[in-house]
Amino acid sequence: MRALFVSVLACLMACATAQTFQRLGGCPDLGCIFPPDQVDFLAGQFFDIRLEVHSPINGSEARVGEPDPNFSFTISKKGGNAVSATEQDISALVLTLLRRPELTRTDLFAQDAEKPSLVNVTAKAYRRVALYEPGDYEATLTYYGTQKTVANWHVRDLPTKRRAKNVILFIGDGMTTNMITAARLMAHRSINGKYMTKMALDKFPVLGHQMTHSMDSFITDSANSATALYTGHKSTVNALNVYVDSSKDPFDDPKFEIITEIFRRHFPHSGVGIVTTAFLADATPAALTAHTSKRSELDHVISAYYDGGVNNLNWTNWDGPDVVLGTGAENFLQTKDAPRDYYKLFSEKGYNVAWNNTAMQNAPSDEKLLGVFQTSNLALWLDRNIYKENLNNQSNYPDGSDRDATDLPGLKEMTLKAIDVLQERHDDEGWFLMSEAASIDKQMHTLDYDRALGELLELDDTVRATIEKLQSLGQLEDTLILVTADHGHGFDVTGSVDTKYMNAHHDDRDKRRSIGNYRESGLSQYTVDGPDALQYSDGVHFPARWDPRYTLHSGVVAFPDHRENYQVHSEGPRLPADEVKGKKDDFYVSYKDAVTGFLINGTLPVDADQGVHSLTDVPVFAQGPCQELFGGVYNSIDIFFHIAECLGLSETQGRAAESCAAQGVKA
Amino acid sequence: MRALFVSVLACLMACATAQTFQRLGGCPDLGCIFPPDQVDFLAGQFFDIRLEVHSPINGSEARVGEPDPNFSFTISKKGGNAVSATEQDISALVLTLLRRPELTRTDLFAQDAEKPSLVNVTAKAYRRVALYEPGDYEATLTYYGTQKTVANWHVRDLPTKRRAKNVILFIGDGMTTNMITAARLMAHRSINGKYMTKMALDKFPVLGHQMTHSMDSFITDSANSATALYTGHKSTVNALNVYVDSSKDPFDDPKFEIITEIFRRHFPHSGVGIVTTAFLADATPAALTAHTSKRSELDHVISAYYDGGVNNLNWTNWDGPDVVLGTGAENFLQTKDAPRDYYKLFSEKGYNVAWNNTAMQNAPSDEKLLGVFQTSNLALWLDRNIYKENLNNQSNYPDGSDRDATDLPGLKEMTLKAIDVLQERHDDEGWFLMSEAASIDKQMHTLDYDRALGELLELDDTVRATIEKLQSLGQLEDTLILVTADHGHGFDVTGSVDTKYMNAHHDDRDKRRSIGNYRESGLSQYTVDGPDALQYSDGVHFPARWDPRYTLHSGVVAFPDHRENYQVHSEGPRLPADEVKGKKDDFYVSYKDAVTGFLINGTLPVDADQGVHSLTDVPVFAQGPCQELFGGVYNSIDIFFHIAECLGLSETQGRAAESCAAQGVKA
């Protein structure tokens, strides 16, 4: 056994009736196997195994006595022999009791009564194992004498021949088909129902839908969903590339290998790039390098960019990405709480560090590059291009000074630069680039639909420019291009609003008459040319104006208390709800927001100040080698498997030293 | 010229500022050509031409004098010669003034002031022309001496070889990807994020998205969208297979040929079937046979089923469909206002007439069949299968008596029977079947999400059974199967609701705490087996229960005032809003609906008692011959062109007697 890790814990689980009892994700009963039942693996993909045995102290399953320390564990291939894993050394067993009140959805009555459920746990972990032979495996945990928990595992039988040299994965965070339809309406002119121009996305040859739900809840967050896209393993909300166990330690949960780690392990001279409009420690980029059950461990995330996670206990060592472009300077700066100066560290490691667009553009493309352009998230397309005065007085320069960051790249500039760096450095073994339009999600959260759709149009423009760039580099035929999302928001458009009429009336019910549906929706007024129409460069498709008299009647399905006037928030990004003065976690409509609109009371708990993610399957657009794999409807994890297949990363011939051999775990 | 029709009218157009001025759809200026600019044609598809010249009496374009009666019209093929059409006889020109206040979105201030805009019109029509040679045409209307209106027309260059013997087009009315995702969650069990079973839709090899907007408004209704799917021509809300002209007569608008008409014209021994869960005079089935600018002309619709529209002036004569199954008996019965007894007429024409499921099942499959099973829309899947007591006391038996219709088929039974009839009668030349799950839309309108999703699951079950049936008939390889929608509703799911907690609290803001998002959404409770789980036959996937404690937190983006408790409406279909007593068109939350829920004020005009259609692109699932045509993103009209191509209906060699010849209109 290469790695043995023993951990013994106790956790809190929801009590109450059988119907509301909800276990730790992946635990069907008092025994838990991570990875859990029904999981798929890429052949040769590293993963940790963690086993737990629970002994509930209260609740309907309460029992007397400690959780069984003498459990046994076997893995057998269907048709093969079981191999016991418990013959391995178990170095320590300690029983503790730990309150962990945030586990999963707990019963609200029990929460109100402050009666948490308590569970004692024994646990054990095996680090960095792998299964090489495709087929079905059965992992069995036996405890309390005869009780058994079984996990059926499947190693996919994929072709091993590499078909794509490069992969670009665009993620429109929170982007749905509904939003694409709305963005098209705002930016592309149609005559009698025929669009005169198309979105870049509309031209992709292959379309699919992916299901975004997580392992143990049907609404995901971006950490968990990015994990599925990059590793083929669904996990739990807030988790990055681990299954969440009952331990409180955010760094000991059982890991599984990420596409970047596998790619670099198979092709040591390949390149990896990360581009985002979010702060770089945010979940979607973080999931390319970090392993933790808490996405909020921001320093851990930045350190994983820095060294590829070499400090992870017994794990794939790789050197980190070639190019990292985004924002969130606050996580790179040395402070009292953050003793490391990451700018210095990256620089010492050979990265050029760029703090503005000019420096990024001037950075030599044959060297590694870190670009951090401001604190917090990148200023939005609408503010960078239309309402530019909103960039002033932000004190957000990435060096930590109180200057304003105004020389900012957009998603397109960052993505094209990243391609330059990757192509210059890795023309031989190819490269993988993830480029995220993060603020589609962030602006949907705050019901700022104009800004969200501006970000979506910027993504589309970036995709268009990327295809042109790859063509000019001679790389288009060899590059798999994917555009997808990690989850949705329940957004749609249902008509138009006569804002002049709305603004001229005072009664909320009178204002609602300004809304026109069906025939009265009319045609898009965002595309109407005229003296006050905006000027863009040729072939770039954004609205001609953002403030026509007739705007879109847009909304989401779940929202906090807010006011709605359906007009662009030209004064800066929207904040629809405010905390009631003196009352924590109690949000009402903001008195400053959309003042000419009418009031809409919320459909979310009153501690919500913004909208939430939704269930819907999200689209996948594919073009290039292996594009045919991405048609139809499938699980989010299939994106990982298809990319891995296309890059030839399935490894059906194991290396003995670090493998679970064909017939069972060998470690 | 085969047909000449002259019509002179006047119409009302919206006045007010340039920004709010909205013309008759298809009229870019004072001249109108129907079909308008940017229209595509199937080669050989019949259509009418209508020309109008406008003379506004008031508004910003007001002019002195009558509209030009001496306009001229030419059509030229790009690269060919223009041929004048005005040399033809114009038999009469009369100027009248006609108020037509409902034209398009009129300015609300002008409406409030009751200041309509008035326009005089001259008009002329050519009936049943066609273009055979693929390519680009330019139609030019010249009026007032030198003013010109140009319409660019395109005849698609499609392969003429037939590839599919049969086509089944399933329409989930109002169905979106978001709803499919929700239905899957309710009916299919997942373990650790992997579904153990799949929707039939999830197994289709090819997925596409279609844009549903209409010609002159971005939110469509079902008449207009069905028109696009069946003819390749987008039109205006409420129109069935015509462009809406300025005339008030709902039967004189310029027509274009429907897939059913073209199919039967090319293959006289082919079959056509129509199945719907709506009343049969409703738009989606009606659009397979009727031509009118008003979908509310219900008797016209039924008469078009009866005789295929042979009374249409100079039009394709066909004999109507082989099999028509649905409801809406009130439009078949003889009454004071409706002098025709359609049951008798259909029967005399050789149709078996079935009034219940038993009679339908027993009808010989080698004869034509009309099934009308109740008045109004078909009772919903949820009421027919779960809350059966809701079928009582409806007085809806299709013979017009006050008995209850309880021996009802569902969409599956109707569809399978229709296939039997079509296959029995048309094994040689093949058949076309449209099967509509109408009440996905109707129940989304009334915010009855459980019933809507029940209908969607019934559609999915029908698709599954259809594939099995075609397999057993040896027809699967030869049948193109499409499943799509005609438009969306802005629906999504954002979490779960602890209904016990909600019901136990009284304050609206306290009730909102029962909503759980993200991690707290948990797993679907609709699939949990148990003693109170429902029993269905094997392999049929519906929820195991409809009233778990934890329900879905669902919603739409635009709604009337209503109350929401997120619980199944077991007492019968939902009516969320009521008219305020004594106040017409003023709707508030119904005092009887969802009484344990909290109040949500509406985001629609107060005259709305239900939700509205939305903008989103809708999915297209394809399997069978030509499936590859249906991938990616495209316009709704492309569905028609792809079906027509697959059936070999493109006719590039014109028959001289009834054609616009290659170089221009000859008639």
HADDOCK unambig.tbl for C-alpha pairs under 7 A between the chains (distance, minus, plus):
assign (segid A and resid 26 and name CA) (segid B and resid 192 and name CA) 6.18 0.50 0.50
assign (segid A and resid 37 and name CA) (segid B and resid 192 and name CA) 6.79 0.50 0.50
assign (segid A and resid 38 and name CA) (segid B and resid 191 and name CA) 6.69 0.50 0.50
assign (segid A and resid 38 and name CA) (segid B and resid 192 and name CA) 6.74 0.50 0.50
assign (segid A and resid 38 and name CA) (segid B and resid 194 and name CA) 6.65 0.50 0.50
assign (segid A and resid 104 and name CA) (segid B and resid 519 and name CA) 6.12 0.50 0.50
assign (segid A and resid 104 and name CA) (segid B and resid 520 and name CA) 6.19 0.50 0.50
assign (segid A and resid 105 and name CA) (segid B and resid 519 and name CA) 6.51 0.50 0.50
assign (segid A and resid 105 and name CA) (segid B and resid 520 and name CA) 4.27 0.50 0.50
assign (segid A and resid 105 and name CA) (segid B and resid 522 and name CA) 6.30 0.50 0.50
assign (segid A and resid 177 and name CA) (segid B and resid 616 and name CA) 6.74 0.50 0.50
assign (segid A and resid 177 and name CA) (segid B and resid 617 and name CA) 6.61 0.50 0.50
assign (segid A and resid 178 and name CA) (segid B and resid 616 and name CA) 4.47 0.50 0.50
assign (segid A and resid 178 and name CA) (segid B and resid 617 and name CA) 6.48 0.50 0.50
assign (segid A and resid 181 and name CA) (segid B and resid 615 and name CA) 6.92 0.50 0.50
assign (segid A and resid 181 and name CA) (segid B and resid 616 and name CA) 5.50 0.50 0.50
assign (segid A and resid 181 and name CA) (segid B and resid 617 and name CA) 6.00 0.50 0.50
assign (segid A and resid 191 and name CA) (segid B and resid 38 and name CA) 6.67 0.50 0.50
assign (segid A and resid 192 and name CA) (segid B and resid 26 and name CA) 6.18 0.50 0.50
assign (segid A and resid 192 and name CA) (segid B and resid 37 and name CA) 6.80 0.50 0.50
assign (segid A and resid 192 and name CA) (segid B and resid 38 and name CA) 6.72 0.50 0.50
assign (segid A and resid 192 and name CA) (segid B and resid 215 and name CA) 4.38 0.50 0.50
assign (segid A and resid 192 and name CA) (segid B and resid 216 and name CA) 6.12 0.50 0.50
assign (segid A and resid 193 and name CA) (segid B and resid 213 and name CA) 6.63 0.50 0.50
assign (segid A and resid 193 and name CA) (segid B and resid 214 and name CA) 5.73 0.50 0.50
assign (segid A and resid 193 and name CA) (segid B and resid 215 and name CA) 4.20 0.50 0.50
assign (segid A and resid 193 and name CA) (segid B and resid 216 and name CA) 6.88 0.50 0.50
assign (segid A and resid 193 and name CA) (segid B and resid 234 and name CA) 6.51 0.50 0.50
assign (segid A and resid 194 and name CA) (segid B and resid 38 and name CA) 6.65 0.50 0.50
assign (segid A and resid 202 and name CA) (segid B and resid 633 and name CA) 5.17 0.50 0.50
assign (segid A and resid 204 and name CA) (segid B and resid 632 and name CA) 6.36 0.50 0.50
assign (segid A and resid 205 and name CA) (segid B and resid 631 and name CA) 6.94 0.50 0.50
assign (segid A and resid 205 and name CA) (segid B and resid 632 and name CA) 5.47 0.50 0.50
assign (segid A and resid 206 and name CA) (segid B and resid 631 and name CA) 6.05 0.50 0.50
assign (segid A and resid 206 and name CA) (segid B and resid 632 and name CA) 5.28 0.50 0.50
assign (segid A and resid 207 and name CA) (segid B and resid 207 and name CA) 6.07 0.50 0.50
assign (segid A and resid 207 and name CA) (segid B and resid 208 and name CA) 6.19 0.50 0.50
assign (segid A and resid 207 and name CA) (segid B and resid 631 and name CA) 6.32 0.50 0.50
assign (segid A and resid 207 and name CA) (segid B and resid 632 and name CA) 5.02 0.50 0.50
assign (segid A and resid 208 and name CA) (segid B and resid 207 and name CA) 6.19 0.50 0.50
assign (segid A and resid 213 and name CA) (segid B and resid 193 and name CA) 6.61 0.50 0.50
assign (segid A and resid 214 and name CA) (segid B and resid 193 and name CA) 5.71 0.50 0.50
assign (segid A and resid 215 and name CA) (segid B and resid 192 and name CA) 4.37 0.50 0.50
assign (segid A and resid 215 and name CA) (segid B and resid 193 and name CA) 4.20 0.50 0.50
assign (segid A and resid 216 and name CA) (segid B and resid 192 and name CA) 6.11 0.50 0.50
assign (segid A and resid 216 and name CA) (segid B and resid 193 and name CA) 6.87 0.50 0.50
assign (segid A and resid 216 and name CA) (segid B and resid 522 and name CA) 6.12 0.50 0.50
assign (segid A and resid 216 and name CA) (segid B and resid 523 and name CA) 6.18 0.50 0.50
assign (segid A and resid 217 and name CA) (segid B and resid 518 and name CA) 6.75 0.50 0.50
assign (segid A and resid 217 and name CA) (segid B and resid 519 and name CA) 5.49 0.50 0.50
assign (segid A and resid 217 and name CA) (segid B and resid 521 and name CA) 5.54 0.50 0.50
assign (segid A and resid 217 and name CA) (segid B and resid 522 and name CA) 4.03 0.50 0.50
assign (segid A and resid 217 and name CA) (segid B and resid 523 and name CA) 4.99 0.50 0.50
assign (segid A and resid 218 and name CA) (segid B and resid 521 and name CA) 6.17 0.50 0.50
assign (segid A and resid 218 and name CA) (segid B and resid 522 and name CA) 6.17 0.50 0.50
assign (segid A and resid 218 and name CA) (segid B and resid 523 and name CA) 5.78 0.50 0.50
assign (segid A and resid 219 and name CA) (segid B and resid 494 and name CA) 6.80 0.50 0.50
assign (segid A and resid 219 and name CA) (segid B and resid 495 and name CA) 6.43 0.50 0.50
assign (segid A and resid 219 and name CA) (segid B and resid 517 and name CA) 6.82 0.50 0.50
assign (segid A and resid 219 and name CA) (segid B and resid 518 and name CA) 4.74 0.50 0.50
assign (segid A and resid 219 and name CA) (segid B and resid 519 and name CA) 6.96 0.50 0.50
assign (segid A and resid 219 and name CA) (segid B and resid 521 and name CA) 6.20 0.50 0.50
assign (segid A and resid 220 and name CA) (segid B and resid 518 and name CA) 5.61 0.50 0.50
assign (segid A and resid 221 and name CA) (segid B and resid 518 and name CA) 6.57 0.50 0.50
assign (segid A and resid 234 and name CA) (segid B and resid 193 and name CA) 6.51 0.50 0.50
assign (segid A and resid 237 and name CA) (segid B and resid 518 and name CA) 6.91 0.50 0.50
assign (segid A and resid 237 and name CA) (segid B and resid 519 and name CA) 5.76 0.50 0.50
assign (segid A and resid 490 and name CA) (segid B and resid 491 and name CA) 6.87 0.50 0.50
assign (segid A and resid 490 and name CA) (segid B and resid 492 and name CA) 5.15 0.50 0.50
assign (segid A and resid 491 and name CA) (segid B and resid 490 and name CA) 6.87 0.50 0.50
assign (segid A and resid 491 and name CA) (segid B and resid 557 and name CA) 6.88 0.50 0.50
assign (segid A and resid 492 and name CA) (segid B and resid 490 and name CA) 5.15 0.50 0.50
assign (segid A and resid 492 and name CA) (segid B and resid 557 and name CA) 6.46 0.50 0.50
assign (segid A and resid 492 and name CA) (segid B and resid 614 and name CA) 6.51 0.50 0.50
assign (segid A and resid 492 and name CA) (segid B and resid 615 and name CA) 6.67 0.50 0.50
assign (segid A and resid 492 and name CA) (segid B and resid 616 and name CA) 6.57 0.50 0.50
assign (segid A and resid 493 and name CA) (segid B and resid 614 and name CA) 5.57 0.50 0.50
assign (segid A and resid 493 and name CA) (segid B and resid 615 and name CA) 5.36 0.50 0.50
assign (segid A and resid 494 and name CA) (segid B and resid 219 and name CA) 6.81 0.50 0.50
assign (segid A and resid 494 and name CA) (segid B and resid 558 and name CA) 6.94 0.50 0.50
assign (segid A and resid 494 and name CA) (segid B and resid 612 and name CA) 6.74 0.50 0.50
assign (segid A and resid 494 and name CA) (segid B and resid 613 and name CA) 6.15 0.50 0.50
assign (segid A and resid 494 and name CA) (segid B and resid 614 and name CA) 4.36 0.50 0.50
assign (segid A and resid 494 and name CA) (segid B and resid 615 and name CA) 6.00 0.50 0.50
assign (segid A and resid 495 and name CA) (segid B and resid 219 and name CA) 6.41 0.50 0.50
assign (segid A and resid 509 and name CA) (segid B and resid 606 and name CA) 6.50 0.50 0.50
assign (segid A and resid 512 and name CA) (segid B and resid 603 and name CA) 6.76 0.50 0.50
assign (segid A and resid 512 and name CA) (segid B and resid 604 and name CA) 5.87 0.50 0.50
assign (segid A and resid 512 and name CA) (segid B and resid 605 and name CA) 4.61 0.50 0.50
assign (segid A and resid 512 and name CA) (segid B and resid 606 and name CA) 6.76 0.50 0.50
assign (segid A and resid 513 and name CA) (segid B and resid 605 and name CA) 4.68 0.50 0.50
assign (segid A and resid 515 and name CA) (segid B and resid 604 and name CA) 6.53 0.50 0.50
assign (segid A and resid 515 and name CA) (segid B and resid 605 and name CA) 6.29 0.50 0.50
assign (segid A and resid 517 and name CA) (segid B and resid 219 and name CA) 6.81 0.50 0.50
assign (segid A and resid 518 and name CA) (segid B and resid 217 and name CA) 6.75 0.50 0.50
assign (segid A and resid 518 and name CA) (segid B and resid 219 and name CA) 4.75 0.50 0.50
assign (segid A and resid 518 and name CA) (segid B and resid 220 and name CA) 5.62 0.50 0.50
assign (segid A and resid 518 and name CA) (segid B and resid 221 and name CA) 6.56 0.50 0.50
assign (segid A and resid 518 and name CA) (segid B and resid 237 and name CA) 6.91 0.50 0.50
assign (segid A and resid 519 and name CA) (segid B and resid 104 and name CA) 6.13 0.50 0.50
assign (segid A and resid 519 and name CA) (segid B and resid 105 and name CA) 6.50 0.50 0.50
assign (segid A and resid 519 and name CA) (segid B and resid 217 and name CA) 5.48 0.50 0.50
assign (segid A and resid 519 and name CA) (segid B and resid 219 and name CA) 6.96 0.50 0.50
assign (segid A and resid 519 and name CA) (segid B and resid 237 and name CA) 5.76 0.50 0.50
assign (segid A and resid 520 and name CA) (segid B and resid 104 and name CA) 6.25 0.50 0.50
assign (segid A and resid 520 and name CA) (segid B and resid 105 and name CA) 4.31 0.50 0.50
assign (segid A and resid 521 and name CA) (segid B and resid 217 and name CA) 5.53 0.50 0.50
assign (segid A and resid 521 and name CA) (segid B and resid 218 and name CA) 6.16 0.50 0.50
assign (segid A and resid 521 and name CA) (segid B and resid 219 and name CA) 6.17 0.50 0.50
assign (segid A and resid 522 and name CA) (segid B and resid 105 and name CA) 6.34 0.50 0.50
assign (segid A and resid 522 and name CA) (segid B and resid 216 and name CA) 6.12 0.50 0.50
assign (segid A and resid 522 and name CA) (segid B and resid 217 and name CA) 4.02 0.50 0.50
assign (segid A and resid 522 and name CA) (segid B and resid 218 and name CA) 6.17 0.50 0.50
assign (segid A and resid 523 and name CA) (segid B and resid 216 and name CA) 6.18 0.50 0.50
assign (segid A and resid 523 and name CA) (segid B and resid 217 and name CA) 4.99 0.50 0.50
assign (segid A and resid 523 and name CA) (segid B and resid 218 and name CA) 5.77 0.50 0.50
assign (segid A and resid 555 and name CA) (segid B and resid 557 and name CA) 5.04 0.50 0.50
assign (segid A and resid 556 and name CA) (segid B and resid 557 and name CA) 5.05 0.50 0.50
assign (segid A and resid 557 and name CA) (segid B and resid 491 and name CA) 6.88 0.50 0.50
assign (segid A and resid 557 and name CA) (segid B and resid 492 and name CA) 6.46 0.50 0.50
assign (segid A and resid 557 and name CA) (segid B and resid 555 and name CA) 5.04 0.50 0.50
assign (segid A and resid 557 and name CA) (segid B and resid 556 and name CA) 5.05 0.50 0.50
assign (segid A and resid 557 and name CA) (segid B and resid 557 and name CA) 4.67 0.50 0.50
assign (segid A and resid 558 and name CA) (segid B and resid 494 and name CA) 6.95 0.50 0.50
assign (segid A and resid 600 and name CA) (segid B and resid 601 and name CA) 5.98 0.50 0.50
assign (segid A and resid 601 and name CA) (segid B and resid 600 and name CA) 5.99 0.50 0.50
assign (segid A and resid 601 and name CA) (segid B and resid 601 and name CA) 6.65 0.50 0.50
assign (segid A and resid 603 and name CA) (segid B and resid 512 and name CA) 6.75 0.50 0.50
assign (segid A and resid 604 and name CA) (segid B and resid 512 and name CA) 5.88 0.50 0.50
assign (segid A and resid 604 and name CA) (segid B and resid 515 and name CA) 6.53 0.50 0.50
assign (segid A and resid 605 and name CA) (segid B and resid 512 and name CA) 4.61 0.50 0.50
assign (segid A and resid 605 and name CA) (segid B and resid 513 and name CA) 4.66 0.50 0.50
assign (segid A and resid 605 and name CA) (segid B and resid 515 and name CA) 6.29 0.50 0.50
assign (segid A and resid 606 and name CA) (segid B and resid 509 and name CA) 6.50 0.50 0.50
assign (segid A and resid 606 and name CA) (segid B and resid 512 and name CA) 6.75 0.50 0.50
assign (segid A and resid 612 and name CA) (segid B and resid 494 and name CA) 6.75 0.50 0.50
assign (segid A and resid 613 and name CA) (segid B and resid 494 and name CA) 6.17 0.50 0.50
assign (segid A and resid 614 and name CA) (segid B and resid 492 and name CA) 6.51 0.50 0.50
assign (segid A and resid 614 and name CA) (segid B and resid 493 and name CA) 5.57 0.50 0.50
assign (segid A and resid 614 and name CA) (segid B and resid 494 and name CA) 4.36 0.50 0.50
assign (segid A and resid 615 and name CA) (segid B and resid 181 and name CA) 6.93 0.50 0.50
assign (segid A and resid 615 and name CA) (segid B and resid 492 and name CA) 6.67 0.50 0.50
assign (segid A and resid 615 and name CA) (segid B and resid 493 and name CA) 5.36 0.50 0.50
assign (segid A and resid 615 and name CA) (segid B and resid 494 and name CA) 6.00 0.50 0.50
assign (segid A and resid 616 and name CA) (segid B and resid 177 and name CA) 6.73 0.50 0.50
assign (segid A and resid 616 and name CA) (segid B and resid 178 and name CA) 4.46 0.50 0.50
assign (segid A and resid 616 and name CA) (segid B and resid 181 and name CA) 5.51 0.50 0.50
assign (segid A and resid 616 and name CA) (segid B and resid 492 and name CA) 6.58 0.50 0.50
assign (segid A and resid 617 and name CA) (segid B and resid 177 and name CA) 6.61 0.50 0.50
assign (segid A and resid 617 and name CA) (segid B and resid 178 and name CA) 6.48 0.50 0.50
assign (segid A and resid 617 and name CA) (segid B and resid 181 and name CA) 6.01 0.50 0.50
assign (segid A and resid 631 and name CA) (segid B and resid 205 and name CA) 6.94 0.50 0.50
assign (segid A and resid 631 and name CA) (segid B and resid 206 and name CA) 6.05 0.50 0.50
assign (segid A and resid 631 and name CA) (segid B and resid 207 and name CA) 6.32 0.50 0.50
assign (segid A and resid 632 and name CA) (segid B and resid 204 and name CA) 6.36 0.50 0.50
assign (segid A and resid 632 and name CA) (segid B and resid 205 and name CA) 5.47 0.50 0.50
assign (segid A and resid 632 and name CA) (segid B and resid 206 and name CA) 5.27 0.50 0.50
assign (segid A and resid 632 and name CA) (segid B and resid 207 and name CA) 5.02 0.50 0.50
assign (segid A and resid 633 and name CA) (segid B and resid 202 and name CA) 5.17 0.50 0.50
